[in-house]
Amino acid sequence: MSVTTKALQAHNSSIIELKVTLKGIPKLDLLSQSDPQVFLFLKNPHGNDWLNNPHSQTERIENESNPSFETPFILEYHFEELQRIKFIAVDVDKRNNLAWNEQELIGEFVTDIGSILGKSKGILKGKLILTKHPGKDRGQIIIVGRELPPENGKAFSLKVQGRNLHIPTLLTKPDVFYQLSRRIQGNSDTLSSMDVLIHKSERCKSKNPDWSIIKLFERDLQNENNRSPNDEVSFTCWQHKHDGNHKCIGERVLKINELLSSNHASFQQISLVPKGELWLQCTFEKTFLDYIAGGLEIQLSVAID
């Protein structure tokens, strides 16, 4: 356990991650969908107003009415405090000035960290509100919170390739990307399962794409502090469309243990539904203890002058 983690526990606090998805946000651009981005604001600790500058923000996504953001919000959570937070979603049109208050406002949502973590599975849903016009439908915000494990776990690289991906029509040129998500299983409260985005790949113009290697930690895949045998991840392949209505061309759900078992030089083949294949190669980075366990001998010589 790290020194930082011990210090946080001693002060009844922990590090949490919040991931955000928006659903059904309005089309604010004339010829395309909105280009959303979400900013997080904290309360002024010395007053009742909000701090002027955002704590952090997500990436901007182009032409998307139902965006899932890859960039998380990382916060220190104090159990004994009511920590109010505000999410502001904007449509980024002014590329020469990326300040949040220079963009067109989609809506905002105010809550507290405890309300998020106290929900079943850490999933809180709410309506985005436009203060000047509170009756207008500005879409929904879904916040998924979790306490981050004390340690990152092992680091690994993941290589993904596609084979014979199913392109909807013969006249459509391939323009494909994949999303890797951790799956939160449903229950009597949430009903259906939910995928939380871990990584969205670049686009490749091929039916047999060869995407870039990504670097991850074991904790990126986990829903709880400790990895459960039932934890799952999903791979979903999409045909990109400029209007944001991307077409799903194949998906597959794997147990985390199945994914990490591809830790060898060759690729692991998985079939997509309805068609196509993904080839996965997972390679763990070696640690000092791995070398020692493998029989590495170290010789130390000390001399005093």
Helices and strands as residue ranges (DSSP letters): H 3-10, E 13-23, E 36-42, E 56-57, E 73-78, E 84-91, G 100-102, E 104-112, H 113-117, G 120-122, E 123-127, E 140-147, E 155-163, E 176-184, E 194-200, E 214-217, G 218-221, E 232-239, E 247-255, H 256-260, E 268-271, E 273-274, E 277-284, H 288-293
